[in-house]
Amino acid sequence: MSKVYYSTSEVAHFFGINRVTIYRWAKKGTIKSYRIGKHLKIPAAEVERMRREFGFVEIVNLK
């Protein structure tokens, strides 16, 4: 992974799910996220954890 943080839209696109779903998971604490300015950012390590633990298959290559 080349980036340190991903936006909710990027993560949703990677896994082929709705952006709002990622946003709700972040707000609920299901996935780790950080507020940077007005935006929620998800660490690259958390994206990898989601892929492993939730069984997601990448739609788009993260590299």
Distance bins in CASP14 RR format, pairs under 12 A and 6 or more apart:
PFRMAT RR
TARGET T0000
AUTHOR 0000-0000-0000
RMODE 2
METHOD distances of the structure
MODEL  1
1 10 0 0 0 0 0 1 0 0 0 0 0
1 11 0 0 0 0 0 1 0 0 0 0 0
1 14 0 0 0 0 0 1 0 0 0 0 0
1 42 0 0 0 0 0 1 0 0 0 0 0
1 43 0 0 0 0 1 0 0 0 0 0 0
1 44 1 0 1 0 0 0 0 0 0 0 0
1 45 0 0 0 0 1 0 0 0 0 0 0
1 46 0 0 0 0 0 1 0 0 0 0 0
1 47 1 0 0 1 0 0 0 0 0 0 0
1 48 1 0 0 1 0 0 0 0 0 0 0
1 49 0 0 0 0 0 1 0 0 0 0 0
1 51 0 0 0 0 0 1 0 0 0 0 0
1 58 0 0 0 0 0 1 0 0 0 0 0
1 61 0 0 0 0 0 1 0 0 0 0 0
1 62 1 0 1 0 0 0 0 0 0 0 0
1 63 1 0 0 1 0 0 0 0 0 0 0
2 44 0 0 0 0 1 0 0 0 0 0 0
2 47 0 0 0 0 0 1 0 0 0 0 0
2 61 0 0 0 0 0 1 0 0 0 0 0
2 62 1 0 0 1 0 0 0 0 0 0 0
2 63 1 0 0 1 0 0 0 0 0 0 0
3 10 0 0 0 0 1 0 0 0 0 0 0
3 11 0 0 0 0 0 1 0 0 0 0 0
3 14 0 0 0 0 0 1 0 0 0 0 0
3 41 0 0 0 0 1 0 0 0 0 0 0
3 42 0 0 0 0 0 1 0 0 0 0 0
3 43 0 0 0 0 1 0 0 0 0 0 0
3 44 1 0 1 0 0 0 0 0 0 0 0
3 45 0 0 0 0 0 1 0 0 0 0 0
3 47 0 0 0 0 1 0 0 0 0 0 0
3 48 0 0 0 0 0 1 0 0 0 0 0
3 62 0 0 0 0 1 0 0 0 0 0 0
3 63 0 0 0 0 1 0 0 0 0 0 0
4 34 0 0 0 0 0 1 0 0 0 0 0
4 36 0 0 0 0 0 1 0 0 0 0 0
4 41 0 0 0 0 1 0 0 0 0 0 0
4 42 0 0 0 0 0 1 0 0 0 0 0
4 43 1 0 0 1 0 0 0 0 0 0 0
4 44 1 0 1 0 0 0 0 0 0 0 0
4 45 0 0 0 0 1 0 0 0 0 0 0
4 46 0 0 0 0 0 1 0 0 0 0 0
4 47 0 0 0 0 0 1 0 0 0 0 0
5 11 0 0 0 0 1 0 0 0 0 0 0
5 26 0 0 0 0 0 1 0 0 0 0 0
5 32 0 0 0 0 0 1 0 0 0 0 0
5 33 0 0 0 0 1 0 0 0 0 0 0
5 34 1 0 0 1 0 0 0 0 0 0 0
5 35 0 0 0 0 0 1 0 0 0 0 0
5 36 1 0 0 1 0 0 0 0 0 0 0
5 37 0 0 0 0 0 1 0 0 0 0 0
5 39 0 0 0 0 1 0 0 0 0 0 0
5 40 0 0 0 0 1 0 0 0 0 0 0
5 41 1 1 0 0 0 0 0 0 0 0 0
5 42 1 0 0 1 0 0 0 0 0 0 0
5 43 1 0 1 0 0 0 0 0 0 0 0
5 44 1 0 0 1 0 0 0 0 0 0 0
5 45 0 0 0 0 0 1 0 0 0 0 0
5 46 0 0 0 0 1 0 0 0 0 0 0
5 47 0 0 0 0 1 0 0 0 0 0 0
6 12 0 0 0 0 1 0 0 0 0 0 0
6 13 0 0 0 0 1 0 0 0 0 0 0
6 14 1 0 0 1 0 0 0 0 0 0 0
6 15 0 0 0 0 0 1 0 0 0 0 0
6 19 0 0 0 0 0 1 0 0 0 0 0
6 22 0 0 0 0 1 0 0 0 0 0 0
6 26 0 0 0 0 0 1 0 0 0 0 0
6 31 0 0 0 0 0 1 0 0 0 0 0
6 32 0 0 0 0 0 1 0 0 0 0 0
6 33 0 0 0 0 1 0 0 0 0 0 0
6 34 0 0 0 0 0 1 0 0 0 0 0
6 36 0 0 0 0 0 1 0 0 0 0 0
6 39 0 0 0 0 0 1 0 0 0 0 0
6 40 0 0 0 0 1 0 0 0 0 0 0
6 41 1 0 0 1 0 0 0 0 0 0 0
6 42 1 0 1 0 0 0 0 0 0 0 0
6 43 1 0 0 1 0 0 0 0 0 0 0
6 44 1 0 0 1 0 0 0 0 0 0 0
6 45 0 0 0 0 0 1 0 0 0 0 0
6 46 0 0 0 0 1 0 0 0 0 0 0
6 47 1 0 1 0 0 0 0 0 0 0 0
6 48 0 0 0 0 0 1 0 0 0 0 0
6 50 0 0 0 0 0 1 0 0 0 0 0
6 60 0 0 0 0 0 1 0 0 0 0 0
6 62 0 0 0 0 1 0 0 0 0 0 0
7 13 0 0 0 0 1 0 0 0 0 0 0
7 14 0 0 0 0 0 1 0 0 0 0 0
7 19 0 0 0 0 1 0 0 0 0 0 0
7 22 0 0 0 0 1 0 0 0 0 0 0
7 23 0 0 0 0 0 1 0 0 0 0 0
7 26 0 0 0 0 0 1 0 0 0 0 0
7 33 0 0 0 0 1 0 0 0 0 0 0
7 34 0 0 0 0 0 1 0 0 0 0 0
7 35 0 0 0 0 0 1 0 0 0 0 0
7 36 0 0 0 0 1 0 0 0 0 0 0
7 37 0 0 0 0 0 1 0 0 0 0 0
7 38 0 0 0 0 0 1 0 0 0 0 0
7 39 1 0 0 1 0 0 0 0 0 0 0
7 40 1 0 0 1 0 0 0 0 0 0 0
7 41 1 0 0 1 0 0 0 0 0 0 0
7 42 1 0 0 1 0 0 0 0 0 0 0
7 43 0 0 0 0 0 1 0 0 0 0 0
7 44 0 0 0 0 0 1 0 0 0 0 0
7 47 0 0 0 0 0 1 0 0 0 0 0
8 14 0 0 0 0 0 1 0 0 0 0 0
8 15 0 0 0 0 0 1 0 0 0 0 0
8 17 0 0 0 0 0 1 0 0 0 0 0
8 18 0 0 0 0 1 0 0 0 0 0 0
8 19 1 0 1 0 0 0 0 0 0 0 0
8 20 0 0 0 0 1 0 0 0 0 0 0
8 21 0 0 0 0 1 0 0 0 0 0 0
8 22 1 0 1 0 0 0 0 0 0 0 0
8 23 1 0 1 0 0 0 0 0 0 0 0
8 24 0 0 0 0 1 0 0 0 0 0 0
8 25 0 0 0 0 1 0 0 0 0 0 0
8 26 1 0 0 1 0 0 0 0 0 0 0
8 27 0 0 0 0 0 1 0 0 0 0 0
8 31 0 0 0 0 1 0 0 0 0 0 0
8 33 1 0 0 1 0 0 0 0 0 0 0
8 34 0 0 0 0 0 1 0 0 0 0 0
8 35 0 0 0 0 0 1 0 0 0 0 0
8 36 0 0 0 0 0 1 0 0 0 0 0
8 38 0 0 0 0 0 1 0 0 0 0 0
8 39 1 0 0 1 0 0 0 0 0 0 0
8 40 1 0 1 0 0 0 0 0 0 0 0
8 41 0 0 0 0 1 0 0 0 0 0 0
8 42 1 0 0 1 0 0 0 0 0 0 0
8 46 0 0 0 0 0 1 0 0 0 0 0
8 47 0 0 0 0 0 1 0 0 0 0 0
9 15 0 0 0 0 0 1 0 0 0 0 0
9 16 0 0 0 0 0 1 0 0 0 0 0
9 17 0 0 0 0 0 1 0 0 0 0 0
9 18 0 0 0 0 0 1 0 0 0 0 0
9 19 1 0 1 0 0 0 0 0 0 0 0
9 20 0 0 0 0 0 1 0 0 0 0 0
9 21 0 0 0 0 0 1 0 0 0 0 0
9 22 0 0 0 0 1 0 0 0 0 0 0
9 23 0 0 0 0 1 0 0 0 0 0 0
9 39 0 0 0 0 1 0 0 0 0 0 0
9 40 0 0 0 0 1 0 0 0 0 0 0
9 41 0 0 0 0 0 1 0 0 0 0 0
9 42 0 0 0 0 0 1 0 0 0 0 0
9 60 0 0 0 0 0 1 0 0 0 0 0
10 16 0 0 0 0 0 1 0 0 0 0 0
10 17 0 0 0 0 0 1 0 0 0 0 0
10 19 0 0 0 0 1 0 0 0 0 0 0
10 22 0 0 0 0 1 0 0 0 0 0 0
10 39 0 0 0 0 0 1 0 0 0 0 0
10 40 0 0 0 0 0 1 0 0 0 0 0
10 41 0 0 0 0 1 0 0 0 0 0 0
10 42 0 0 0 0 1 0 0 0 0 0 0
10 44 0 0 0 0 0 1 0 0 0 0 0
10 47 0 0 0 0 1 0 0 0 0 0 0
10 58 0 0 0 0 0 1 0 0 0 0 0
10 59 0 0 0 0 0 1 0 0 0 0 0
10 60 0 0 0 0 1 0 0 0 0 0 0
10 62 0 0 0 0 1 0 0 0 0 0 0
11 17 0 0 0 0 1 0 0 0 0 0 0
11 18 0 0 0 0 0 1 0 0 0 0 0
11 19 0 0 0 0 1 0 0 0 0 0 0
11 20 0 0 0 0 0 1 0 0 0 0 0
11 21 0 0 0 0 1 0 0 0 0 0 0
11 22 1 0 1 0 0 0 0 0 0 0 0
11 23 0 0 0 0 1 0 0 0 0 0 0
11 25 0 0 0 0 1 0 0 0 0 0 0
11 26 0 0 0 0 1 0 0 0 0 0 0
11 31 0 0 0 0 1 0 0 0 0 0 0
11 32 0 0 0 0 0 1 0 0 0 0 0
11 33 0 0 0 0 1 0 0 0 0 0 0
11 40 0 0 0 0 1 0 0 0 0 0 0
11 41 0 0 0 0 1 0 0 0 0 0 0
11 42 1 0 1 0 0 0 0 0 0 0 0
11 43 0 0 0 0 0 1 0 0 0 0 0
11 44 0 0 0 0 1 0 0 0 0 0 0
11 46 0 0 0 0 1 0 0 0 0 0 0
11 47 1 0 1 0 0 0 0 0 0 0 0
11 48 0 0 0 0 0 1 0 0 0 0 0
11 49 0 0 0 0 0 1 0 0 0 0 0
11 50 1 0 0 1 0 0 0 0 0 0 0
11 51 0 0 0 0 0 1 0 0 0 0 0
11 54 0 0 0 0 0 1 0 0 0 0 0
11 56 0 0 0 0 1 0 0 0 0 0 0
11 58 0 0 0 0 0 1 0 0 0 0 0
11 59 0 0 0 0 0 1 0 0 0 0 0
11 60 0 0 0 0 0 1 0 0 0 0 0
11 62 0 0 0 0 1 0 0 0 0 0 0
12 18 1 0 0 1 0 0 0 0 0 0 0
12 19 1 0 1 0 0 0 0 0 0 0 0
12 20 0 0 0 0 1 0 0 0 0 0 0
12 21 1 0 0 1 0 0 0 0 0 0 0
12 22 1 0 1 0 0 0 0 0 0 0 0
12 23 0 0 0 0 1 0 0 0 0 0 0
12 24 0 0 0 0 0 1 0 0 0 0 0
12 25 0 0 0 0 0 1 0 0 0 0 0
12 26 0 0 0 0 0 1 0 0 0 0 0
12 31 0 0 0 0 0 1 0 0 0 0 0
12 40 0 0 0 0 0 1 0 0 0 0 0
12 42 0 0 0 0 0 1 0 0 0 0 0
12 47 0 0 0 0 0 1 0 0 0 0 0
12 50 0 0 0 0 0 1 0 0 0 0 0
12 56 0 0 0 0 0 1 0 0 0 0 0
12 59 0 0 0 0 1 0 0 0 0 0 0
12 60 0 0 0 0 0 1 0 0 0 0 0
13 19 0 0 0 0 1 0 0 0 0 0 0
13 21 0 0 0 0 0 1 0 0 0 0 0
13 22 0 0 0 0 1 0 0 0 0 0 0
13 47 0 0 0 0 0 1 0 0 0 0 0
13 58 0 0 0 0 0 1 0 0 0 0 0
13 59 1 0 0 1 0 0 0 0 0 0 0
13 60 1 0 0 1 0 0 0 0 0 0 0
13 61 0 0 0 0 0 1 0 0 0 0 0
13 62 0 0 0 0 0 1 0 0 0 0 0
14 22 0 0 0 0 1 0 0 0 0 0 0
14 42 0 0 0 0 0 1 0 0 0 0 0
14 44 0 0 0 0 0 1 0 0 0 0 0
14 46 0 0 0 0 0 1 0 0 0 0 0
14 47 1 0 0 1 0 0 0 0 0 0 0
14 48 0 0 0 0 0 1 0 0 0 0 0
14 50 0 0 0 0 1 0 0 0 0 0 0
14 51 0 0 0 0 1 0 0 0 0 0 0
14 54 0 0 0 0 0 1 0 0 0 0 0
14 56 1 0 0 1 0 0 0 0 0 0 0
14 57 0 0 0 0 1 0 0 0 0 0 0
14 58 1 0 1 0 0 0 0 0 0 0 0
14 59 1 0 0 1 0 0 0 0 0 0 0
14 60 1 0 1 0 0 0 0 0 0 0 0
14 61 0 0 0 0 1 0 0 0 0 0 0
14 62 1 0 0 1 0 0 0 0 0 0 0
14 63 0 0 0 0 0 1 0 0 0 0 0
15 21 0 0 0 0 1 0 0 0 0 0 0
15 22 0 0 0 0 1 0 0 0 0 0 0
15 25 0 0 0 0 0 1 0 0 0 0 0
15 31 0 0 0 0 0 1 0 0 0 0 0
15 42 0 0 0 0 0 1 0 0 0 0 0
15 47 0 0 0 0 1 0 0 0 0 0 0
15 48 0 0 0 0 0 1 0 0 0 0 0
15 50 1 0 0 1 0 0 0 0 0 0 0
15 51 1 0 0 1 0 0 0 0 0 0 0
15 54 0 0 0 0 1 0 0 0 0 0 0
15 55 0 0 0 0 1 0 0 0 0 0 0
15 56 1 0 1 0 0 0 0 0 0 0 0
15 57 1 0 0 1 0 0 0 0 0 0 0
15 58 1 0 0 1 0 0 0 0 0 0 0
15 59 1 0 0 1 0 0 0 0 0 0 0
15 60 0 0 0 0 1 0 0 0 0 0 0
15 62 0 0 0 0 0 1 0 0 0 0 0
16 22 0 0 0 0 0 1 0 0 0 0 0
16 50 0 0 0 0 0 1 0 0 0 0 0
16 56 0 0 0 0 1 0 0 0 0 0 0
16 57 0 0 0 0 1 0 0 0 0 0 0
16 58 0 0 0 0 1 0 0 0 0 0 0
16 59 1 0 1 0 0 0 0 0 0 0 0
16 60 0 0 0 0 1 0 0 0 0 0 0
17 23 0 0 0 0 0 1 0 0 0 0 0
17 24 0 0 0 0 0 1 0 0 0 0 0
17 25 0 0 0 0 1 0 0 0 0 0 0
17 31 0 0 0 0 0 1 0 0 0 0 0
17 50 0 0 0 0 0 1 0 0 0 0 0
17 54 0 0 0 0 1 0 0 0 0 0 0
17 55 0 0 0 0 0 1 0 0 0 0 0
17 56 0 0 0 0 1 0 0 0 0 0 0
17 57 0 0 0 0 0 1 0 0 0 0 0
17 58 0 0 0 0 0 1 0 0 0 0 0
17 59 0 0 0 0 1 0 0 0 0 0 0
18 24 0 0 0 0 1 0 0 0 0 0 0
18 25 0 0 0 0 0 1 0 0 0 0 0
19 25 0 0 0 0 0 1 0 0 0 0 0
19 26 0 0 0 0 0 1 0 0 0 0 0
19 39 0 0 0 0 0 1 0 0 0 0 0
19 40 0 0 0 0 0 1 0 0 0 0 0
19 42 0 0 0 0 0 1 0 0 0 0 0
20 26 0 0 0 0 0 1 0 0 0 0 0
20 27 0 0 0 0 0 1 0 0 0 0 0
20 40 0 0 0 0 0 1 0 0 0 0 0
21 27 0 0 0 0 0 1 0 0 0 0 0
21 28 0 0 0 0 0 1 0 0 0 0 0
21 30 0 0 0 0 1 0 0 0 0 0 0
21 31 0 0 0 0 0 1 0 0 0 0 0
21 50 0 0 0 0 0 1 0 0 0 0 0
21 54 0 0 0 0 0 1 0 0 0 0 0
21 56 0 0 0 0 0 1 0 0 0 0 0
22 28 0 0 0 0 0 1 0 0 0 0 0
22 29 0 0 0 0 0 1 0 0 0 0 0
22 30 0 0 0 0 1 0 0 0 0 0 0
22 31 1 0 0 1 0 0 0 0 0 0 0
22 32 0 0 0 0 0 1 0 0 0 0 0
22 33 0 0 0 0 1 0 0 0 0 0 0
22 40 0 0 0 0 1 0 0 0 0 0 0
22 41 0 0 0 0 0 1 0 0 0 0 0
22 42 1 0 0 1 0 0 0 0 0 0 0
22 46 0 0 0 0 0 1 0 0 0 0 0
22 47 0 0 0 0 0 1 0 0 0 0 0
22 50 0 0 0 0 1 0 0 0 0 0 0
22 54 0 0 0 0 0 1 0 0 0 0 0
22 56 0 0 0 0 0 1 0 0 0 0 0
23 29 0 0 0 0 0 1 0 0 0 0 0
23 30 0 0 0 0 0 1 0 0 0 0 0
23 31 0 0 0 0 0 1 0 0 0 0 0
23 33 0 0 0 0 1 0 0 0 0 0 0
23 35 0 0 0 0 0 1 0 0 0 0 0
23 39 0 0 0 0 0 1 0 0 0 0 0
23 40 1 0 0 1 0 0 0 0 0 0 0
23 41 0 0 0 0 0 1 0 0 0 0 0
23 42 0 0 0 0 0 1 0 0 0 0 0
24 30 0 0 0 0 1 0 0 0 0 0 0
24 31 0 0 0 0 1 0 0 0 0 0 0
24 33 0 0 0 0 0 1 0 0 0 0 0
24 40 0 0 0 0 0 1 0 0 0 0 0
25 31 1 0 1 0 0 0 0 0 0 0 0
25 32 0 0 0 0 1 0 0 0 0 0 0
25 33 0 0 0 0 1 0 0 0 0 0 0
25 40 0 0 0 0 0 1 0 0 0 0 0
25 42 0 0 0 0 1 0 0 0 0 0 0
25 46 0 0 0 0 0 1 0 0 0 0 0
25 47 0 0 0 0 0 1 0 0 0 0 0
25 50 0 0 0 0 1 0 0 0 0 0 0
25 54 0 0 0 0 1 0 0 0 0 0 0
25 56 0 0 0 0 0 1 0 0 0 0 0
26 32 1 0 0 1 0 0 0 0 0 0 0
26 33 1 1 0 0 0 0 0 0 0 0 0
26 34 0 0 0 0 1 0 0 0 0 0 0
26 35 0 0 0 0 1 0 0 0 0 0 0
26 39 0 0 0 0 0 1 0 0 0 0 0
26 40 1 0 1 0 0 0 0 0 0 0 0
26 41 0 0 0 0 1 0 0 0 0 0 0
26 42 1 0 0 1 0 0 0 0 0 0 0
26 43 0 0 0 0 0 1 0 0 0 0 0
26 46 0 0 0 0 1 0 0 0 0 0 0
26 47 0 0 0 0 0 1 0 0 0 0 0
26 50 0 0 0 0 0 1 0 0 0 0 0
27 33 0 0 0 0 1 0 0 0 0 0 0
27 35 0 0 0 0 0 1 0 0 0 0 0
27 40 1 0 0 1 0 0 0 0 0 0 0
27 42 0 0 0 0 0 1 0 0 0 0 0
28 40 0 0 0 0 0 1 0 0 0 0 0
29 40 0 0 0 0 0 1 0 0 0 0 0
29 42 0 0 0 0 0 1 0 0 0 0 0
29 46 0 0 0 0 0 1 0 0 0 0 0
30 42 0 0 0 0 0 1 0 0 0 0 0
30 46 0 0 0 0 0 1 0 0 0 0 0
30 49 0 0 0 0 0 1 0 0 0 0 0
30 50 0 0 0 0 1 0 0 0 0 0 0
30 53 0 0 0 0 0 1 0 0 0 0 0
30 54 0 0 0 0 1 0 0 0 0 0 0
31 40 0 0 0 0 1 0 0 0 0 0 0
31 41 0 0 0 0 0 1 0 0 0 0 0
31 42 1 0 0 1 0 0 0 0 0 0 0
31 43 0 0 0 0 1 0 0 0 0 0 0
31 45 0 0 0 0 0 1 0 0 0 0 0
31 46 1 0 1 0 0 0 0 0 0 0 0
31 47 0 0 0 0 1 0 0 0 0 0 0
31 48 0 0 0 0 0 1 0 0 0 0 0
31 49 1 0 0 1 0 0 0 0 0 0 0
31 50 1 0 0 1 0 0 0 0 0 0 0
31 51 0 0 0 0 0 1 0 0 0 0 0
31 53 0 0 0 0 1 0 0 0 0 0 0
31 54 0 0 0 0 1 0 0 0 0 0 0
31 56 0 0 0 0 0 1 0 0 0 0 0
32 40 0 0 0 0 0 1 0 0 0 0 0
32 41 0 0 0 0 1 0 0 0 0 0 0
32 42 1 0 0 1 0 0 0 0 0 0 0
32 43 1 0 0 1 0 0 0 0 0 0 0
32 44 0 0 0 0 0 1 0 0 0 0 0
32 45 0 0 0 0 1 0 0 0 0 0 0
32 46 1 0 1 0 0 0 0 0 0 0 0
32 47 0 0 0 0 0 1 0 0 0 0 0
32 48 0 0 0 0 0 1 0 0 0 0 0
32 49 0 0 0 0 1 0 0 0 0 0 0
32 50 0 0 0 0 1 0 0 0 0 0 0
33 39 0 0 0 0 1 0 0 0 0 0 0
33 40 1 0 1 0 0 0 0 0 0 0 0
33 41 1 0 0 1 0 0 0 0 0 0 0
33 42 1 0 1 0 0 0 0 0 0 0 0
33 43 1 0 0 1 0 0 0 0 0 0 0
33 46 1 0 0 1 0 0 0 0 0 0 0
33 47 0 0 0 0 0 1 0 0 0 0 0
33 50 0 0 0 0 0 1 0 0 0 0 0
34 40 1 0 0 1 0 0 0 0 0 0 0
34 41 1 0 1 0 0 0 0 0 0 0 0
34 42 1 0 0 1 0 0 0 0 0 0 0
34 43 1 0 0 1 0 0 0 0 0 0 0
34 46 0 0 0 0 1 0 0 0 0 0 0
35 41 1 0 0 1 0 0 0 0 0 0 0
35 42 0 0 0 0 0 1 0 0 0 0 0
36 42 0 0 0 0 0 1 0 0 0 0 0
36 43 0 0 0 0 0 1 0 0 0 0 0
40 46 0 0 0 0 0 1 0 0 0 0 0
41 47 0 0 0 0 0 1 0 0 0 0 0
42 48 0 0 0 0 0 1 0 0 0 0 0
42 49 0 0 0 0 0 1 0 0 0 0 0
42 50 0 0 0 0 1 0 0 0 0 0 0
42 51 0 0 0 0 0 1 0 0 0 0 0
42 62 0 0 0 0 0 1 0 0 0 0 0
43 49 0 0 0 0 1 0 0 0 0 0 0
43 50 0 0 0 0 0 1 0 0 0 0 0
44 50 0 0 0 0 0 1 0 0 0 0 0
44 51 0 0 0 0 0 1 0 0 0 0 0
44 62 1 0 0 1 0 0 0 0 0 0 0
44 63 0 0 0 0 0 1 0 0 0 0 0
45 51 0 0 0 0 0 1 0 0 0 0 0
45 52 0 0 0 0 0 1 0 0 0 0 0
45 62 0 0 0 0 0 1 0 0 0 0 0
46 52 0 0 0 0 0 1 0 0 0 0 0
46 53 0 0 0 0 0 1 0 0 0 0 0
46 54 0 0 0 0 0 1 0 0 0 0 0
46 56 0 0 0 0 0 1 0 0 0 0 0
47 53 0 0 0 0 0 1 0 0 0 0 0
47 54 0 0 0 0 0 1 0 0 0 0 0
47 56 0 0 0 0 1 0 0 0 0 0 0
47 58 0 0 0 0 1 0 0 0 0 0 0
47 60 0 0 0 0 0 1 0 0 0 0 0
47 62 1 0 0 1 0 0 0 0 0 0 0
47 63 0 0 0 0 0 1 0 0 0 0 0
48 54 0 0 0 0 0 1 0 0 0 0 0
48 55 0 0 0 0 0 1 0 0 0 0 0
48 56 0 0 0 0 0 1 0 0 0 0 0
48 58 0 0 0 0 0 1 0 0 0 0 0
48 62 0 0 0 0 1 0 0 0 0 0 0
48 63 0 0 0 0 0 1 0 0 0 0 0
49 55 0 0 0 0 0 1 0 0 0 0 0
49 56 0 0 0 0 0 1 0 0 0 0 0
50 56 1 0 1 0 0 0 0 0 0 0 0
50 57 0 0 0 0 0 1 0 0 0 0 0
50 58 0 0 0 0 0 1 0 0 0 0 0
50 62 0 0 0 0 0 1 0 0 0 0 0
51 57 1 0 0 1 0 0 0 0 0 0 0
51 58 1 0 0 1 0 0 0 0 0 0 0
51 59 0 0 0 0 0 1 0 0 0 0 0
51 60 0 0 0 0 0 1 0 0 0 0 0
51 61 0 0 0 0 0 1 0 0 0 0 0
51 62 0 0 0 0 1 0 0 0 0 0 0
52 58 0 0 0 0 0 1 0 0 0 0 0
56 62 0 0 0 0 0 1 0 0 0 0 0
END
